[in-house]
């Protein structure tokens, strides 16, 4: 790695080596801007990887598990709020090490099985590291929230070398996304909601989950039928070829 005092890379290595670890965050200073540059770069990298995967699955396997992708960078005020919520000093070191979702990418899928298939594929990415995972689909949060979360470390090539930057990936179905987006607006960050309204939101999450399960059953049946038809067609064409061969030998 180039160790040049004046280049950006040296600054990045400094963050890694914790030279600015104890500095307090100032959302208007250059250090903050540089931190955001790191997260934005990682987000571009992972988004491109997922888009390439999406194209590959479509072209080679006629499989389109992702309905849409969204990305976002956490607002500066929300980063500070999160550090306070975790009772941590508002330093760059804590921001870099303890806040995992400054860069966020969301993959919204059609079916639950697509989420697990994508997780398996991402696990096989050679360069992306998985630091942590939470399966809120198998075990929803008390609020009713369902999603699959991966904390990734994404490699970004800078002039001074490679740096691994954390990105939170949320994978969920369309139905889960519908619920989570509305609940986020109505309740997640709003303490004015009543107990009854809160209970209703939990109830709706269960309804959403039932819908997801029923839709999955339909999709599984159709897939099974399609595979069976392929098998029948293959067997038929094999028989046809054998008949042709017999006719050929008779001639
Ligand atoms: P925002 O405004 O969406 O960014 P940890 O990462 O383990 O230190 P954290 O961040 O609480 O702790 O982990 P968790 O539970 O995996 O939550 C991460 C993100 O998931 C949240 O980010 C939300 O985006 C989403 N989330 C978690 N619980 C709920 C929920 O009950 N309802 C909704 N709608 N979203 C939820 P932030 O930073 O809390 O919020």
Boltz pocket constraint, residues with backbone or C-beta under 6 A from the ligand:
constraints:
  - pocket:
      binder: B
      contacts: [[A, 74], [A, 78], [A, 82], [A, 98], [A, 100], [A, 101], [A, 134], [A, 141], [A, 143], [A, 144], [A, 145], [A, 149], [A, 179], [A, 180], [A, 181], [A, 183], [A, 184], [A, 188]]
      max_distance: 6.0
